[in-house]
Amino acid sequence: MKKLTLIAAAVLSLTACQNDSLADSSNSFDMKSTSAEYITASALPVTTVNADITSNTTWSGVIELDGNISVRDGATLTIQPGTFIKAKPNAVGEGRGVLIITKSGKINATGTESQPIIFTSYRLLDGNEDTTAEAGDFGGVIILGDAPTNVPTTTVVEGLPQNPQFYFGGTNSAHNGGIMKYVRIEFAGYDFVGANSGNEVNALTLAGVGSGTTLDHIQVSYGQDDSFEFFGGTVNATNLVSFAAEDDNFDFDNGYTGTITCALALADVNSGHTISGGVSDTNGIELDNNAGGTSTALITHPVVNNLTIVGLQTNQLYSSPSPYTGSKYENGIHIRRNGKLTLNDAVITGYPTGIRVEGSGSELSSASTYSSIKVHGFTTAVTGLGTAGIPAANLVVSSTANAFGMSSPFFSLAWNVSPRNCGNFQGTWTKYDFSIVE
């Protein structure tokens, strides 16, 4: 039997969901049976949480969320290193385990490299090594804050019902929603309406979150919608990994102006893929000023430093795979609807278009360090306002993706993103091992 391989010897080490060797399977990222680490965790005591948290609370062991759980009224939720959080499998339309840190609450989820905090599928904690997890088994984590956005402060965050408790945005740029460090979120996301409805819960949603909040060493794997979505706010983040997202790896809108440093996005052709109008809607980065594309006083304009976006190795995988009528992936980076992006030290490869800028007011900012950006596209390297500044020598159009000096970036051997390995992406919390376990 082939098992999902995890790297570190410690039971609770932070690793990606591991996969079998390319030599063993043409579908190298199929969901495999669970690992011994999950089997061990499944024997721990389970605490079910079915009410909002309104006073300081600490979680440890295995926590089961029964529906939407909010942290509010000045309460701080502390999650101990090594804690597993799963969802109670509810009926269709009820949602599965959404943890919401409201404006009046705070989270302290400080794991370690050897004992991360893991939000994961309930199927992986059922004690059965033959069970396979599915995207959407866990709802997601949402943090709300009162930092500036370009939408009214009476806006309810995407994916949640109309309730003032779920408003986001304000005037406090330094809002502090707490800490998330050494956290893994797996098989998350939920759509209450239907596929690609525009009202989905993402794996990690940051809405109006301020710069006083700490986000560091967070990995999202097998998300049903976006891995990371930023709705306005000023929060900065470091060492982010998005793996096998069904939609976008990183999504920015509603006036987000923070800085992301050290980010890695890895695509998986065998995961599900969102479509819009019959064609792919899956991007490495999707960036809008707002849904209507209007110009506002506060413009979505993040700064992204030390970025690696890796799609697929060959263009042949894009030839109308059933049931899709178009390519499974769209753009490495898609800047649109009056949005702007400053980009420094980046490699984008393995998408039909590397960087696409479209629409009035949208641009790759001149504040970018153009000489440090390297872009490959199967059909188009770059197009749109601001992309002309990237040196021609840094642009590649080819039916085979360009490695740009990376060592085996397409999952056949050990992973190495040097020289953009500022997040220790080869460490125990993210190292990919493709050995076969019988």
N, C-alpha and C positions, 0 to 999 in steps of 0.2 A: 504494500500500500504506500502511496506517495503522501507525504504529509507536508503541511505548510511549515517551512523552515524558519526559525527565528535565530538570531545571531548570538546574543550574549548568553553566558552561562546562567546568569541570574534570572530567576523566574519572571521578574517584573521589568526586565531591561527594555528600554525604548527602542523598538525597531519597527521598520515598515512591515506590512504584511508580505511575507516572502513567497517566492515562487520557484517552480521547477526549471531545470535547465532547458535551453533552446534545443539541445541535442535530444532531449527526451520527449518534447511535445512541440507541435507547430503552434499551439496556443499557449505561449509561455506565461501568460498572466491569468489563466483560468483560476477560478476559486478552488483551492484544494481543501482537503480535510484539515481539521484544526490541529494545532500543535500541542505538545505536552504541556507547554506553559499555560495555555487556556484550560486544559484538563485539570491541572493543579489548582488554578484559581476557582474552577467550578465547585471545588469542595469547600470553599470558604463560606462562612455564614453570610446570609443575604439580608439586607435591611431594605424594606420597601418604603418609599417616600411617596405619599399621595396627597400632601397638603403644602401650601406655600410656606416658605421659611421667613419668619418674621422676627426671629431673635438669633443671636450668634449660635452657629451650629457647626459641628465637625463631622466629617464623613471619613470612614475607613472601611477596609474589607471590600465587600461587593455591595453596591447600592443599586436598587431597582427603582427606576422612575415610572410612576403610574400617571402618564399624561403630561401636561404642561405644569412645570414646577417653577414658581417665581421666587426670587430672593428680593425682599423689599423691606420697607419700614426701618431702614437703618441697620439691617442685619448684615453680618458678614458670614459667608459660607466658606469654611476652611476644609480643603480636601487634602488628606494626608498622602504622602508619597506611596506609590504602590496600590492605590485604590482603583478598583474597576467600577465603572458606571455603565449599566445597561438599561434597556427600556423594557417595560412590560408590554408584550404584544397585544395591542388593543384592536378594536374593530376598524375597518377601513373608514377614513374620514375623521377619526378621533386623534390622530397623531401618536407618535411613539417617542416618549421620553425627551421632551424639549426642556432644557434647562435655561431659564431666562434670568439674567441679572438686570434688574430694573434700575432706573436712575437713582432710586433710594436704597439700593443694595450694593454689595461688594463681594468679589470672589477672591479667595486666596488659594489658588491651586498651584502649589510650588512642589513639583516633583523633582527628581534627580535623574541623572543619566542612567543609573542602574535601577532606579525605582520610579518610573514615570507614572503619571496619572493617565488612565486609559478609559476613554469613552468608546464602547465597542458594541458589537452585535450580541444580543441575548442568545443567539444560536451558538456562538462560540463558547458560551459558558454553561452549556447544558450537560456537560460530562460525556458527550458522545463525540469521539474523535472523527466520525464520518460525517458530521454535520458541516454544511457549508453556509457561510454568511452571505447576505445579500445587501446591496446598497439600499439604504432606507430603513434598515433594521433599528437604527437609533435616530432620534429626531434631529438633534443638533444642539449647539450652544450659542446663545444670543446674549450679547452684552449691550446694554442701552446706556447712553450718557447724555449730558447736557452741553456738549461742545458744539460749536457752530456747524450748521448745515445750510443748504440753500432751499430747503422745503420748510413749510410751517411747523412750528413746534407742537402742533396737534396732529402730526402725521404718525400713524401707527406703522411699526416696522413690518416689512414684508413677511408674510407667512403666519402672522398672528391675527386673532380676531380683533374687532374694533373694541378697544378698551383703553381709557386714559392711562392705565398702568403701563401700557406698551408704547407710549409716546417716546420720541427721541429728539434730541437737538436742543440747543439753547445758546447761551453766551459765555459759558465757562470753558475756555480753551484748555485749561489745566485739569479738567474733570479727571478723577481717579476712580476707575471701576475695579481696581485691584490688580492682581497678578495672575498670569497664566504662564508657567514655565515648565519645560519638559513635560509636555502634554501631547498625547496622541488621540486623535478623533478618527474613528474608523466606521465605515459602512453607515454613514449618517446622511441626513437630508430627508425632506418629506414635502410632498406636494398635496395640499388639501383639496385642490380643485381638479387637477389632471395634469398630464405631462406638459411641461413647458408653459404653464399657465401664467407665469410672471408673478405668482404668489407662493413661492416655495420657501421652505426653511432650508438654509444652507448649513453646511457642516459647522462653520464658525462665522457668525454674523456680528459685525461691529458697527453699531449705529449711533452716531453722535458721541463716540467714545473719545475722551480727551487724552492729552499728552502725559497726564499723571499716571496713566495705566501702563503696566509692563506686560509686553507680549514677547516671549523669547523661547526658541526651540519648541516650536509647535509643528506637528506633522498631521496632515489630513490625508487619509487613504480611502479610495473607493467611495467617494461622496456621490450621492444621487443627483445633486445639483452642483452649485459652485463649492469649491473647497473653502475659499476665504472671500467674504464680501464686505466691503467697507462702504457704508452709507454715511457720507459726511464725516465730520470729526477731525481730530488732529493727532490721533494716537500714532505712535511710531512702533515698528515691529522689527525684530531681528531673528534670523535663522528660521525661516519658514520653508516647509516642504509640502508640496501638493503632488500626490501620486494617484493616477488613474481616476481623475475626475470625470463624471459623466457630462458636465457642462464646462464652465470656465474654471481655470485654476485660481486666478485672482481677478476679482471684479471690483471696480472703483466707480462710485457715482455720488450724487447729492452733495457735492462740494467737499469731498475728502481732500485734505492737504497735508497729510502726514508723510513720513519717510519710511520706506521699507529697505532694509539693509540685509543682504545675504538671503536670497530666495531661489529655490529650485523647484521646477515643475517638470514632471515626468509623465508622458502620455501612455495610455494603454489602449491599443486598438480593439481589444476584446471586451472592454467595459462597455456599458450602455452609452449612447450618445444622444444629446438633445438635438432636435431639428426644429427649424422655424421656416414656414413657407415651403416645406419639402426639401430644404437643404440644411447642411450642418450649421449649428450655432455654437460650436465648441471651440474655445480660444484659450491660448495661454494666459493672456490678459485681455479683459474687455473693460473699456473705460468710457463712460458717458458723463457729461455734466449733469444731465437729468433725463428723465424718460422722454420729455418732449423736445429735447435738444435746444432749449431756449438759452439765451445769454442771461446770466444773473450776476449780482454783485460779487458773490462768492463762487468761483469756478472750481470744478474738480481738477486738481492739479497736484498729484502725488510726485514725490521724488523716489525713484527706485535705483538702488546701488547694488552692484554685484549680483547680477541676475543670470540664471541659466534656465532656458526653456527648451526642452527636448521633446520633439514629436516622434515621428516614425522614421524608419531607416530608408524606406523606399516609397516612391509615388504609386507603385502598383497596388498598394493596399487601399488606395482611394477610389478605385474604379467601381463606383456605384454598388457598394456592398448591401445586400439585402438585410433589412427591409428599407434601407435608406435610398433616396433617389439622387443624392449628391455625396460629396466627400464626407468622410467621417469627421474631419477636422477642417477648420476655417482659416484662422489667422494665428500666427504666433503672438502678435500684439495687435489689437483692434482699438484704435482711438477714434471716437465719433461723437456726434451730438454736442458739439461745443466743448468737448473735453480736451485737456492738455496733459502732457507727460514729460517729465524730465528724467532722462535715462543715462546712467553712467556705468561703464564696465559691464556689458551685457553680451550674451551669446543667445541667439534664437535660431533653431534649426528643426527641420522635419515637419513643417507645415506647408500647405499650398502657397500661402503668402506669408512672408516673414513679418513685416510690419505694414499695416494698412491704416492710413489716416484719411478719414472721409468726413464730409459735411462742413458747412461754414463754421468758422471759429475753431475747428479742431486742429491740433498741431502737435508734432513732436517738438518740444520746446528747444529754442536756441541755447538754453542754459545747459543742455545735454553735452556731455563730452563725446562728440561724434566719433573721434578716432578710436574710442574704446568700445564701440558697438560693432559686432559682427553678426551678419544676418544671412541666412540661407532660406530659399523658398523653392518648392517644387516647380511652381509656375511663375511666381513674382517674388523678388527679394523684398523690395520696399516700394511703396507708392503713397503719395499724399504730402501735405504741407509739412515741411521740416525734415523730411527724410533725405532730401538732396544733400544735406550736410554730411552724411555718412560717406566716407571715402569709397570710391568704386572698388578698390582692392579688398574692401571688407564685405563685399556683396557677392553672393553665389547663387546662381539659378541652375538647378540640376535635378534629375529624377532620382538621384541618390542623395540623402542628407549629408551635410558636411559636418565632420567631427570637430573642426576648429581646434585640433590638438588634444581633445579629450580622449581619454583611454577607454575604449569600448563603451561608448555612451548608449548603445542600443541593447543593453541587457544580456549580452552573451557572456560577459566575463565580469570581473570585479569592477565596481563603479569608481570613477575618478573624475571630478569636475575641476581639477587644477587648471588654471590658477585662481578660479573663483570659489575655492573651498573654504571661504572665511567662516562658514557655519559648521565646520567639521562634519561635512556630509558623509565622510567615510568612517565616522565614529560608530560606537555601538548603538546609538539611538537611531541611525538611519542607514547603516551599512547593508547593502543588498548582497545576499549570498544565494547563488543559483545552483548550488550543489544538489544532487538528487539524494533524497532520503528514502530508503526502501522500508 
